[in-house]
């Protein structure tokens, strides 16, 4: 994997798995719901089902099997969750919540 050392990769792995609070089953079901509704609604920017599928594939991997693309997606998820989760909790922004759920994080989940 690229330029991250083992310590950085482990820290990112841990943070990603802490922030992705939906199980692989929950995320899979949510992505199916999103795919079915895509033709009926316009989803907010950043609510990419393809990114959600990549998150799902990471959840099913061992840390030793990560690719550079996986690491990039993990960085994106961590950044997105950290920047949007307070807005969802404080303002009740449903579109932002759905966007984060597509990445495996439900900000309303305890």
C-alpha positions as CSV (number, residue, x, y, z in Angstrom):
1,X,0.0,0.0,0.0
2,X,1.1,3.5,-0.9
3,X,2.9,5.8,1.5
4,X,1.1,5.1,4.8
5,X,3.1,3.1,7.3
6,X,1.7,0.3,9.3
7,X,1.0,2.5,12.4
8,X,-1.0,5.1,10.3
9,X,-2.9,2.3,8.5
10,X,-3.8,0.7,11.8
11,X,-5.0,4.1,13.3
12,X,-7.1,4.7,10.2
13,X,-8.5,1.2,10.3
14,X,-9.5,1.7,13.9
15,X,-11.1,5.1,13.4
16,X,-12.9,3.9,10.3
17,X,-14.4,0.9,12.2
18,X,-15.3,3.1,15.1
19,X,-17.2,5.6,12.8
20,X,-18.8,3.0,10.6
21,X,-21.4,2.1,13.1
22,X,-23.8,0.2,10.8
23,X,-23.3,-3.6,10.4
24,X,-22.6,-5.0,7.0
25,X,-26.2,-6.3,6.9
26,X,-27.6,-2.9,7.8
27,X,-25.5,-1.1,5.2
28,X,-26.3,-3.7,2.5
29,X,-30.1,-3.2,3.2
30,X,-29.7,0.6,3.2
31,X,-27.8,0.5,-0.1
32,X,-30.5,-1.6,-1.7
33,X,-33.1,0.9,-0.5
34,X,-31.1,3.8,-2.0
35,X,-30.6,2.0,-5.3
36,X,-34.4,1.3,-5.6
37,X,-35.2,5.0,-4.8
38,X,-32.5,6.6,-7.0
39,X,-34.8,6.8,-10.0
40,X,-37.6,8.3,-7.9
41,X,-35.6,10.9,-6.0
42,X,-32.7,13.2,-6.4
43,X,-30.1,12.3,-3.7
44,X,-27.8,14.8,-2.2
45,X,-24.2,15.2,-3.4
46,X,-21.9,12.7,-1.6
47,X,-24.6,10.1,-1.2
48,X,-22.9,7.8,-3.8
49,X,-24.1,4.2,-3.6
50,X,-20.9,3.1,-5.3
51,X,-18.9,4.5,-2.4
52,X,-21.2,2.7,0.0
53,X,-20.5,-0.6,-1.8
54,X,-16.8,0.1,-1.4
55,X,-17.3,0.7,2.3
56,X,-19.2,-2.6,2.5
57,X,-16.4,-4.4,0.8
58,X,-13.9,-2.9,3.3
59,X,-16.1,-4.1,6.2
60,X,-15.7,-7.7,4.9
61,X,-11.9,-7.5,4.6
62,X,-9.0,-8.1,6.9
63,X,-6.7,-5.1,7.5
64,X,-3.9,-7.0,5.8
65,X,-6.0,-7.2,2.5
66,X,-6.5,-3.4,2.2
67,X,-5.7,-1.8,-1.2
68,X,-4.7,1.8,-1.8
69,X,-8.3,2.5,-3.0
70,X,-9.6,1.1,0.2
71,X,-7.4,3.4,2.2
72,X,-8.6,6.4,0.1
73,X,-12.2,5.5,0.7
74,X,-11.6,5.0,4.5
75,X,-10.0,8.6,4.6
76,X,-13.1,9.9,2.7
77,X,-15.5,8.2,5.2
78,X,-13.7,9.5,8.3
79,X,-13.6,13.0,6.9
80,X,-17.2,13.0,5.8
81,X,-18.4,11.7,9.1
82,X,-16.4,14.1,11.2
83,X,-17.6,17.1,9.1
84,X,-21.3,16.2,8.9
85,X,-22.4,14.3,11.9
86,X,-22.8,17.3,14.2
87,X,-24.9,19.1,11.6
88,X,-27.2,16.1,11.5
89,X,-27.5,15.8,15.2
90,X,-28.0,19.6,15.8
91,X,-30.0,20.6,12.8
92,X,-31.7,17.3,12.0
93,X,-30.5,17.4,8.4
94,X,-32.1,14.3,6.9
95,X,-30.3,14.5,3.6
96,X,-26.9,14.7,5.4
97,X,-27.9,11.8,7.6
98,X,-28.9,9.7,4.5
99,X,-25.6,10.6,2.9
100,X,-23.6,9.4,5.9
101,X,-25.7,6.3,6.2
102,X,-24.7,5.5,2.6
103,X,-21.1,5.5,3.9
104,X,-22.0,3.2,6.8
105,X,-22.5,5.8,9.6
106,X,-25.9,6.5,11.2
107,X,-25.4,9.6,13.3
108,X,-28.6,8.9,15.2
109,X,-27.5,5.4,16.2
110,X,-26.4,5.2,19.8
